[in-house]
Amino acid sequence: MWKQKVFPVLCRLEDFKPQNTFPIYIVVHHEASIINLLETVFFHKKVCESAEDTIFDLVDYCHRKLTLLVARSGHSGPPEDNESQYSTPMQELQKQAELMEFEIALKALSVLRYITDCVNSLSLSTLSRMLSTHNLPCLLVELLEHSPWSRREGVCWFLSPGKLQQFEGGCWQTVPPPEQQKLSKLDGQVWIALYNLLLSPEARARYCLTSFAKGQLLKLRAFLTDTLLDQLPNLADLQGFLAHLALAEPQPPKKDLVLEQIPEIWERLEQENRGKWQAIAKHQLRHVFSPSEQDLRLQARRWAETYRLDVLEAVAPERPRCAYCGTEASKRCSRCQNEWYCCRECQVKHWEKHRKACVRTAQGDRAK
């Protein structure tokens, strides 16, 4: 909500000329951290069941992110790392925020797919929100059509279609020709979510197949190739559902009077702060984003203490292991800080394998 309601107002203020953009970056970074955590825990179905009514806010959040993902499908995806194009701190922040927003949306897709895995145990209000209010099946069809996590690089219409690239691990990676028919993880998430929403008895009983929904869903038939069915055999059931849908008459829109539940967290925050966004932006400009040099030093010290790796490692359940031999390790790669080693000899032996990831991580840290 801060990104949507306060930050745009903050950027329009004449006095907003931050010398240090790290406090703003941290806000965006924390959102990415939270959605990463949610993606991890929602893999377990019990978490979805224990979320109860707060699942409403999460469904709305995922819908917002996926809608933005579809809206930007005409673009080529997030920006590439090119420091020369971004000279000012704010321009660099905007580049980093755009990249992170794209990755957050992809994580939201995974979270939504895990929620659909529990469609049989979701409340009627949540199902209604997903199927009627947001019409998630049609939104997922649009995602498959545009596939914003894939692109063709170096396209030349009269020579070749260009190299296929997919966004994975925080960057665009070229897909070798032998693997181009392989289903990507993100495409797989969309197909599984569609399967859950269209074929589960609870969802089918509540999804109104209007003429618009029918037209959108029948677009899926073009994607259901033999190659895809070999990789996801369960989609044969979806193919049969679409064949039946093609012959069925569309349903008229339902006009039942329904008392719709609303997302509590978002609604509460909006009611508490309605009409105050300008005042909040001005207050934060004075007290948060315009620190004195002394305040900036104190902030930097607090951040350094918070994100110290040895502090985080102290709460880890297991001691780190050597990336080469697997024994307990006490030394870390000084360049990327990601890999552990028990001795110098193991680090040297592992360098050929570790080199690419190490260089990429170090470059990413410098860009930030």
C-alpha contacts under 8 A as a table, 3 or more apart, distances in Angstrom:
res1	aa1	res2	aa2	distance
1	M	4	Q	5.08
1	M	5	K	5.79
1	M	6	V	7.65
1	M	266	W	7.76
2	W	5	K	5.29
2	W	6	V	4.99
2	W	7	F	6.23
3	K	6	V	6.03
3	K	7	F	5.10
3	K	8	P	7.29
4	Q	7	F	6.54
4	Q	8	P	6.90
5	K	8	P	6.62
5	K	9	V	7.20
5	K	277	W	6.38
6	V	9	V	5.33
6	V	10	L	6.12
6	V	277	W	5.58
6	V	278	Q	7.18
6	V	280	I	7.07
6	V	281	A	5.69
7	F	10	L	4.87
7	F	11	C	6.20
7	F	281	A	7.22
8	P	11	C	5.21
8	P	12	R	6.54
9	V	12	R	5.25
9	V	13	L	6.68
9	V	277	W	7.50
9	V	278	Q	6.41
9	V	281	A	6.39
10	L	13	L	5.45
10	L	16	F	6.74
10	L	278	Q	7.87
10	L	281	A	5.15
10	L	282	K	7.14
10	L	285	L	7.21
11	C	16	F	6.31
12	R	16	F	7.54
13	L	16	F	5.45
13	L	282	K	7.99
14	E	17	K	7.80
15	D	285	L	7.97
16	F	285	L	6.73
18	P	21	T	6.14
18	P	90	M	7.85
18	P	289	F	6.34
18	P	290	S	6.45
19	Q	89	P	7.53
19	Q	290	S	7.94
20	N	23	P	7.41
20	N	89	P	7.27
21	T	24	I	5.50
21	T	25	Y	6.29
21	T	89	P	6.46
21	T	90	M	6.80
21	T	93	L	6.78
22	F	25	Y	4.88
22	F	26	I	6.10
23	P	26	I	5.18
23	P	27	V	6.82
23	P	288	V	7.99
23	P	289	F	7.20
24	I	27	V	5.35
24	I	28	V	6.87
25	Y	28	V	5.29
25	Y	29	H	5.96
25	Y	93	L	6.79
25	Y	97	A	7.29
26	I	29	H	4.78
26	I	30	H	5.93
27	V	30	H	5.28
27	V	31	E	6.57
28	V	31	E	5.24
28	V	32	A	6.50
28	V	97	A	6.69
28	V	100	M	7.49
29	H	32	A	5.11
29	H	33	S	6.23
29	H	100	M	7.63
30	H	33	S	4.86
30	H	34	I	6.14
31	E	34	I	5.14
31	E	35	I	6.28
31	E	104	I	7.83
32	A	35	I	5.29
32	A	36	N	6.14
32	A	100	M	7.04
32	A	101	E	8.00
32	A	103	E	7.85
32	A	104	I	5.70
33	S	36	N	5.13
33	S	37	L	6.25
34	I	37	L	5.02
34	I	38	L	6.15
35	I	38	L	4.92
35	I	39	E	6.07
35	I	104	I	6.72
35	I	107	K	6.44
35	I	108	A	6.86
36	N	39	E	5.13
36	N	40	T	6.37
36	N	107	K	6.69
37	L	40	T	5.13
37	L	41	V	6.29
38	L	41	V	5.25
38	L	42	F	5.78
38	L	111	V	6.84
39	E	42	F	5.49
39	E	43	F	6.59
39	E	107	K	6.58
39	E	108	A	7.62
39	E	110	S	6.40
39	E	111	V	5.12
40	T	43	F	5.74
41	V	44	H	5.91
41	V	47	V	6.64
42	F	45	K	6.43
42	F	47	V	5.71
42	F	48	C	6.10
42	F	111	V	6.55
42	F	114	Y	6.06
42	F	115	I	7.30
43	F	111	V	7.99
43	F	114	Y	5.96
44	H	47	V	5.79
44	H	48	C	7.38
45	K	48	C	5.32
45	K	49	E	6.57
45	K	114	Y	7.74
45	K	117	D	7.60
45	K	118	C	6.45
46	K	49	E	5.10
46	K	50	S	6.13
47	V	50	S	5.07
47	V	51	A	6.19
48	C	51	A	5.28
48	C	52	E	7.48
48	C	55	I	7.44
48	C	115	I	6.45
48	C	118	C	7.03
49	E	52	E	6.07
49	E	118	C	7.72
49	E	121	S	7.09
49	E	122	L	7.47
51	A	54	T	5.62
51	A	55	I	5.60
52	E	55	I	5.98
53	D	56	F	5.80
54	T	57	D	5.54
54	T	58	L	6.79
54	T	263	P	7.29
54	T	264	E	7.32
54	T	265	I	7.63
55	I	58	L	4.99
55	I	59	V	6.08
55	I	126	T	7.60
56	F	59	V	5.21
56	F	60	D	6.31
56	F	126	T	6.24
56	F	129	R	7.85
56	F	262	I	7.32
56	F	263	P	5.19
56	F	264	E	7.79
57	D	60	D	5.13
57	D	61	Y	6.05
57	D	263	P	4.84
57	D	264	E	6.93
57	D	265	I	6.55
57	D	266	W	6.78
58	L	61	Y	4.92
58	L	62	C	6.14
59	V	62	C	5.22
59	V	63	H	6.15
59	V	112	L	6.96
59	V	130	M	7.24
60	D	63	H	5.02
60	D	64	R	6.23
60	D	263	P	7.53
61	Y	64	R	5.23
61	Y	65	K	6.38
61	Y	108	A	7.90
62	C	65	K	5.15
62	C	66	L	6.14
62	C	105	A	7.52
62	C	108	A	5.10
62	C	109	L	6.74
62	C	111	V	7.56
62	C	112	L	6.36
63	H	66	L	5.21
63	H	67	T	6.02
63	H	134	H	7.18
63	H	136	L	7.66
64	R	67	T	5.19
64	R	68	L	6.34
65	K	68	L	5.22
65	K	69	L	6.24
65	K	104	I	7.72
65	K	105	A	4.98
65	K	108	A	6.70
66	L	69	L	4.79
66	L	70	V	6.25
66	L	105	A	6.08
66	L	106	L	7.96
66	L	108	A	7.36
66	L	109	L	6.89
66	L	139	L	7.82
67	T	70	V	5.19
67	T	71	A	6.14
67	T	139	L	7.46
68	L	71	A	4.91
68	L	72	R	6.23
68	L	105	A	7.96
69	L	72	R	5.41
69	L	73	S	6.36
69	L	102	F	7.32
69	L	105	A	6.59
69	L	143	L	7.90
69	L	148	P	7.05
70	V	73	S	5.12
70	V	142	E	6.89
70	V	143	L	6.07
70	V	146	H	7.24
70	V	148	P	7.33
71	A	74	G	7.35
72	R	75	H	5.55
72	R	77	G	7.57
72	R	148	P	7.80
73	S	76	S	7.26
73	S	77	G	7.32
73	S	146	H	6.02
73	S	147	S	7.46
73	S	148	P	5.21
76	S	148	P	7.59
76	S	151	R	6.81
77	G	102	F	7.57
77	G	148	P	6.46
77	G	149	W	7.03
78	P	98	E	6.32
78	P	99	L	4.95
78	P	102	F	6.29
79	P	95	K	6.62
79	P	98	E	7.33
79	P	99	L	6.28
80	E	171	C	7.96
81	D	364	G	7.96
81	D	367	A	7.33
82	N	85	Q	6.03
82	N	86	Y	7.50
83	E	86	Y	5.46
83	E	87	S	7.38
83	E	92	E	7.82
83	E	367	A	6.91
84	S	87	S	6.59
86	Y	89	P	7.84
86	Y	91	Q	5.45
86	Y	92	E	5.35
86	Y	95	K	7.98
87	S	91	Q	6.77
87	S	92	E	7.05
88	T	91	Q	5.30
88	T	92	E	6.32
89	P	92	E	5.10
89	P	93	L	6.06
90	M	93	L	4.89
90	M	94	Q	6.10
91	Q	94	Q	5.06
91	Q	95	K	6.30
92	E	95	K	5.13
92	E	96	Q	6.26
93	L	96	Q	5.09
93	L	97	A	5.95
94	Q	97	A	5.02
94	Q	98	E	6.02
95	K	98	E	5.20
95	K	99	L	6.31
96	Q	99	L	5.19
96	Q	100	M	6.12
96	Q	368	K	7.27
97	A	100	M	5.03
97	A	101	E	5.91
98	E	101	E	5.07
98	E	102	F	6.33
99	L	102	F	5.28
99	L	103	E	6.49
100	M	103	E	5.05
100	M	104	I	6.03
101	E	104	I	4.99
101	E	105	A	6.24
102	F	105	A	5.24
102	F	106	L	6.51
103	E	106	L	5.11
103	E	107	K	6.33
103	E	170	G	7.09
104	I	107	K	5.08
104	I	108	A	6.17
105	A	108	A	4.92
105	A	109	L	6.41
106	L	109	L	5.13
106	L	110	S	6.76
106	L	186	L	7.68
107	K	110	S	5.14
107	K	111	V	6.37
108	A	111	V	5.00
108	A	112	L	6.11
109	L	112	L	5.16
109	L	113	R	6.25
109	L	186	L	7.94
109	L	189	Q	7.29
109	L	190	V	7.61
110	S	113	R	5.10
110	S	114	Y	6.36
110	S	186	L	7.79
110	S	189	Q	6.36
111	V	114	Y	5.16
111	V	115	I	6.34
112	L	115	I	5.00
112	L	116	T	6.34
112	L	193	A	7.57
113	R	116	T	5.10
113	R	117	D	6.48
113	R	189	Q	6.08
113	R	190	V	7.12
113	R	192	I	6.92
113	R	193	A	4.86
114	Y	117	D	5.06
114	Y	118	C	7.09
114	Y	193	A	7.92
115	I	118	C	5.47
115	I	119	V	6.77
116	T	119	V	4.86
116	T	193	A	5.82
116	T	196	N	5.84
116	T	197	L	6.59
117	D	120	N	7.97
117	D	193	A	7.44
117	D	196	N	6.40
118	C	121	S	5.57
118	C	122	L	6.49
119	V	122	L	5.23
119	V	127	L	7.55
119	V	196	N	7.08
119	V	197	L	7.34
119	V	200	S	7.44
119	V	202	E	7.41
119	V	203	A	7.25
120	N	200	S	7.23
120	N	201	P	7.99
120	N	202	E	6.15
120	N	203	A	7.94
122	L	126	T	6.23
122	L	127	L	6.54
123	S	126	T	5.26
123	S	127	L	6.36
124	L	127	L	5.11
124	L	128	S	6.05
125	S	128	S	5.06
125	S	129	R	6.13
125	S	260	E	6.71
125	S	261	Q	6.27
126	T	129	R	4.98
126	T	130	M	6.26
127	L	130	M	5.13
127	L	131	L	5.97
127	L	132	S	7.97
127	L	203	A	6.91
127	L	206	R	7.72
128	S	131	L	5.25
128	S	132	S	5.23
128	S	133	T	6.61
128	S	206	R	7.25
129	R	132	S	5.75
129	R	133	T	4.82
129	R	134	H	6.15
130	M	133	T	6.22
130	M	134	H	5.33
130	M	135	N	6.01
130	M	136	L	5.72
131	L	134	H	6.03
131	L	135	N	4.50
131	L	136	L	5.80
131	L	137	P	7.17
131	L	203	A	7.73
131	L	206	R	7.51
131	L	207	Y	5.79
132	S	135	N	5.14
132	S	207	Y	6.89
132	S	208	C	7.57
135	N	138	C	5.84
135	N	139	L	6.63
136	L	139	L	4.92
136	L	140	L	6.06
137	P	140	L	5.17
137	P	141	V	6.36
137	P	194	L	6.05
137	P	197	L	6.91
137	P	198	L	7.59
137	P	217	L	7.64
138	C	141	V	5.03
138	C	142	E	6.48
138	C	213	A	6.49
138	C	216	Q	6.06
138	C	217	L	6.69
139	L	142	E	5.18
139	L	143	L	6.45
140	L	143	L	4.95
140	L	144	L	6.36
140	L	190	V	6.28
140	L	194	L	7.05
141	V	144	L	5.15
141	V	145	E	6.25
141	V	216	Q	6.86
141	V	217	L	6.75
141	V	219	K	7.61
141	V	220	L	7.00
142	E	145	E	4.96
142	E	146	H	6.21
143	L	146	H	5.34
143	L	147	S	5.44
143	L	148	P	7.22
143	L	190	V	7.77
144	L	147	S	5.13
144	L	187	D	6.88
144	L	190	V	7.16
147	S	150	S	5.71
147	S	187	D	7.66
148	P	151	R	7.29
149	W	166	Q	5.64
149	W	167	F	5.14
149	W	186	L	7.72
150	S	164	L	7.18
150	S	165	Q	5.67
150	S	166	Q	4.41
150	S	167	F	6.37
151	R	164	L	5.94
151	R	165	Q	5.33
151	R	166	Q	6.49
152	R	155	V	6.12
152	R	161	P	6.96
152	R	162	G	5.40
152	R	163	K	5.35
152	R	164	L	4.72
152	R	165	Q	6.02
153	E	162	G	5.28
153	E	163	K	5.14
153	E	164	L	6.46
153	E	165	Q	6.83
154	G	161	P	7.74
154	G	162	G	4.90
154	G	163	K	6.66
155	V	160	S	6.50
155	V	161	P	5.07
155	V	162	G	4.32
155	V	163	K	7.56
156	C	159	L	5.43
156	C	160	S	5.53
156	C	161	P	6.15
156	C	162	G	6.74
157	W	160	S	6.27
157	W	161	P	6.58
163	K	174	T	6.69
163	K	175	V	7.53
164	L	174	T	5.87
164	L	175	V	5.66
164	L	176	P	7.91
164	L	180	Q	7.50
165	Q	172	W	6.00
165	Q	173	Q	5.25
165	Q	174	T	4.28
165	Q	175	V	5.56
166	Q	172	W	5.46
166	Q	173	Q	5.44
166	Q	174	T	6.53
166	Q	175	V	6.89
167	F	170	G	6.72
167	F	171	C	5.45
167	F	172	W	4.38
167	F	173	Q	6.19
168	E	171	C	5.67
168	E	172	W	6.26
168	E	173	Q	6.70
175	V	179	E	6.40
175	V	180	Q	6.12
176	P	179	E	5.54
176	P	180	Q	6.48
177	P	180	Q	5.28
178	P	181	Q	7.28
179	E	182	K	5.24
180	Q	183	L	7.97
181	Q	227	T	7.27
182	K	231	Q	7.95
183	L	187	D	6.52
183	L	188	G	6.44
183	L	228	L	7.06
183	L	231	Q	7.23
184	S	187	D	5.31
184	S	188	G	6.15
185	K	188	G	5.03
185	K	189	Q	6.30
186	L	189	Q	5.02
186	L	190	V	6.53
187	D	190	V	5.23
187	D	191	W	6.36
188	G	191	W	5.14
188	G	192	I	6.15
189	Q	192	I	5.27
189	Q	193	A	6.16
190	V	193	A	5.16
190	V	194	L	6.17
191	W	194	L	5.11
191	W	195	Y	6.10
191	W	235	L	7.99
192	I	195	Y	4.97
192	I	196	N	6.19
193	A	196	N	5.14
193	A	197	L	6.19
194	L	197	L	5.15
194	L	198	L	5.93
195	Y	198	L	5.44
195	Y	199	L	5.70
195	Y	200	S	7.79
195	Y	235	L	7.16
195	Y	238	L	6.43
196	N	199	L	5.69
196	N	200	S	5.66
197	L	200	S	6.17
197	L	203	A	5.70
197	L	204	R	7.31
198	L	203	A	6.43
198	L	204	R	5.78
198	L	238	L	7.83
199	L	203	A	7.22
199	L	204	R	6.27
199	L	238	L	7.15
199	L	241	F	7.84
200	S	203	A	5.49
200	S	204	R	6.13
201	P	204	R	5.19
201	P	205	A	6.11
202	E	205	A	5.45
202	E	206	R	6.78
203	A	206	R	5.30
203	A	207	Y	6.01
204	R	207	Y	5.32
208	C	213	A	7.93
208	C	251	Q	6.45
208	C	252	P	7.78
208	C	253	P	6.71
208	C	254	K	7.09
209	L	212	F	7.79
209	L	213	A	5.46
209	L	214	K	5.82
209	L	250	P	5.86
209	L	251	Q	5.43
209	L	252	P	7.93
210	T	213	A	5.14
210	T	214	K	6.01
210	T	250	P	5.01
210	T	251	Q	4.80
210	T	252	P	5.82
210	T	253	P	6.16
211	S	214	K	5.03
211	S	215	G	6.13
211	S	250	P	5.01
211	S	251	Q	6.98
211	S	252	P	7.92
212	F	215	G	5.19
212	F	216	Q	6.27
213	A	216	Q	5.15
213	A	217	L	6.04
214	K	217	L	5.25
214	K	218	L	6.08
214	K	245	L	7.18
214	K	246	A	7.74
214	K	250	P	6.74
215	G	218	L	5.40
215	G	219	K	6.84
216	Q	219	K	5.55
216	Q	220	L	7.76
217	L	220	L	5.68
217	L	242	L	7.52
218	L	221	R	5.76
218	L	242	L	6.33
218	L	245	L	7.84
218	L	246	A	7.07
219	K	222	A	6.08
219	K	223	F	7.74
220	L	223	F	5.39
220	L	224	L	6.58
221	R	224	L	5.26
221	R	239	Q	6.98
221	R	242	L	7.18
222	A	225	T	7.19
223	F	228	L	7.84
224	L	228	L	6.08
224	L	229	L	6.68
224	L	235	L	7.85
224	L	239	Q	7.12
225	T	228	L	5.24
225	T	229	L	6.31
226	D	229	L	5.04
226	D	230	D	6.13
227	T	230	D	5.21
227	T	231	Q	6.65
228	L	231	Q	5.23
228	L	232	L	6.16
228	L	233	P	7.96
229	L	232	L	4.97
229	L	233	P	4.85
229	L	234	N	7.50
229	L	235	L	6.12
229	L	236	A	6.53
230	D	233	P	5.60
232	L	235	L	5.85
233	P	236	A	5.88
234	N	237	D	5.90
234	N	238	L	7.44
235	L	238	L	4.86
235	L	239	Q	6.19
236	A	239	Q	4.90
236	A	240	G	6.31
237	D	240	G	5.10
237	D	241	F	6.26
238	L	241	F	4.92
238	L	242	L	6.25
239	Q	242	L	5.19
239	Q	243	A	6.29
240	G	243	A	5.07
240	G	244	H	6.33
241	F	244	H	5.22
241	F	245	L	6.12
242	L	245	L	4.79
242	L	246	A	6.11
243	A	246	A	5.29
243	A	247	L	6.96
244	H	247	L	5.48
244	H	248	A	6.35
245	L	248	A	5.00
245	L	249	E	7.86
262	I	267	E	7.42
263	P	266	W	5.95
263	P	267	E	6.11
264	E	267	E	5.20
264	E	268	R	5.90
265	I	268	R	5.26
265	I	269	L	6.28
266	W	269	L	5.31
266	W	270	E	6.13
267	E	270	E	5.14
267	E	271	Q	6.12
268	R	271	Q	5.23
268	R	272	E	6.12
269	L	272	E	5.23
269	L	273	N	6.23
270	E	273	N	5.39
270	E	274	R	5.56
271	Q	274	R	5.32
273	N	276	K	5.26
273	N	277	W	6.79
274	R	277	W	6.99
275	G	278	Q	7.52
276	K	279	A	5.25
276	K	280	I	6.06
277	W	280	I	5.07
277	W	281	A	6.14
278	Q	281	A	5.15
278	Q	282	K	6.31
279	A	282	K	5.17
279	A	283	H	6.09
280	I	283	H	5.09
280	I	284	Q	6.10
281	A	284	Q	5.21
281	A	285	L	6.05
282	K	285	L	4.97
282	K	286	R	6.41
283	H	286	R	5.36
283	H	287	H	6.09
283	H	288	V	7.84
284	Q	287	H	5.12
284	Q	288	V	4.85
284	Q	289	F	6.22
285	L	288	V	5.83
285	L	289	F	4.94
285	L	290	S	5.92
286	R	289	F	6.48
286	R	290	S	5.55
286	R	291	P	7.71
287	H	290	S	6.37
287	H	291	P	6.81
288	V	291	P	6.35
291	P	294	Q	7.77
291	P	295	D	5.46
291	P	296	L	5.74
292	S	295	D	5.08
292	S	296	L	6.05
293	E	296	L	5.01
293	E	297	R	6.27
294	Q	297	R	5.16
294	Q	298	L	6.38
295	D	298	L	5.04
295	D	299	Q	6.11
296	L	299	Q	5.01
296	L	300	A	6.08
297	R	300	A	5.06
297	R	301	R	6.17
298	L	301	R	5.08
298	L	302	R	6.25
299	Q	302	R	5.12
299	Q	303	W	6.17
300	A	303	W	5.13
300	A	304	A	6.04
301	R	304	A	5.08
301	R	305	E	6.23
302	R	305	E	5.15
302	R	306	T	6.09
303	W	306	T	4.95
303	W	307	Y	6.06
304	A	307	Y	5.42
304	A	308	R	5.89
305	E	308	R	5.39
306	T	311	V	7.90
307	Y	311	V	7.55
307	Y	312	L	7.40
308	R	311	V	5.42
308	R	312	L	6.64
309	L	312	L	5.09
309	L	313	E	6.04
310	D	313	E	4.97
310	D	314	A	6.10
311	V	314	A	5.21
311	V	315	V	7.19
312	L	315	V	5.79
312	L	316	A	6.85
313	E	316	A	5.01
316	A	319	R	7.08
319	R	328	E	6.68
319	R	329	A	7.59
320	P	328	E	6.01
320	P	329	A	5.62
320	P	330	S	7.39
320	P	340	W	6.61
321	R	326	G	5.21
321	R	327	T	5.38
321	R	328	E	4.49
321	R	329	A	4.93
321	R	340	W	6.29
321	R	341	Y	6.95
321	R	342	C	7.65
322	C	325	C	5.64
322	C	326	G	4.58
322	C	327	T	5.37
322	C	328	E	6.01
322	C	329	A	5.03
322	C	339	E	7.70
322	C	340	W	5.11
322	C	341	Y	4.13
322	C	342	C	5.41
322	C	346	C	7.82
323	A	326	G	5.94
323	A	339	E	6.33
323	A	340	W	5.84
323	A	341	Y	5.96
323	A	350	H	7.43
324	Y	341	Y	7.09
324	Y	346	C	5.78
324	Y	347	Q	7.22
324	Y	349	K	7.48
324	Y	350	H	5.82
325	C	346	C	7.12
327	T	342	C	6.82
328	E	342	C	6.46
329	A	340	W	5.93
329	A	341	Y	5.05
329	A	342	C	4.15
329	A	343	C	7.75
330	S	340	W	6.96
330	S	341	Y	6.59
330	S	342	C	5.86
331	K	340	W	5.67
331	K	341	Y	5.25
331	K	342	C	6.08
331	K	343	C	6.99
332	R	337	Q	5.90
332	R	338	N	7.08
332	R	339	E	5.80
332	R	340	W	4.39
332	R	341	Y	6.00
333	C	336	C	6.02
333	C	337	Q	5.06
333	C	338	N	6.54
333	C	339	E	5.61
333	C	340	W	6.31
333	C	341	Y	7.60
333	C	347	Q	7.89
334	S	337	Q	5.47
335	R	358	C	6.97
335	R	362	A	6.44
336	C	339	E	7.57
336	C	358	C	5.38
336	C	359	V	7.51
336	C	361	T	5.85
336	C	362	A	5.35
337	Q	340	W	8.00
338	N	358	C	7.95
341	Y	344	R	7.28
341	Y	346	C	6.37
341	Y	347	Q	5.97
342	C	346	C	6.89
343	C	346	C	5.63
343	C	347	Q	6.67
344	R	347	Q	5.11
344	R	348	V	6.32
345	E	348	V	5.25
345	E	349	K	6.31
346	C	349	K	5.10
346	C	350	H	6.10
347	Q	350	H	5.15
347	Q	351	W	6.01
348	V	351	W	5.20
349	K	352	E	7.17
350	H	353	K	5.64
350	H	354	H	6.12
351	W	354	H	4.88
351	W	355	R	5.49
352	E	355	R	5.49
353	K	356	K	7.39
354	H	357	A	5.79
354	H	358	C	6.05
355	R	358	C	5.19
355	R	359	V	6.21
356	K	359	V	5.34
356	K	360	R	6.19
357	A	360	R	5.16
357	A	361	T	6.08
358	C	361	T	5.28
358	C	362	A	6.17
359	V	362	A	5.18
359	V	363	Q	6.16
360	R	363	Q	5.20
360	R	364	G	6.21
361	T	364	G	5.07
361	T	365	D	6.24
362	A	365	D	5.14
362	A	366	R	6.31
363	Q	366	R	5.14
363	Q	367	A	6.29
364	G	367	A	5.11
364	G	368	K	6.43
365	D	368	K	5.20
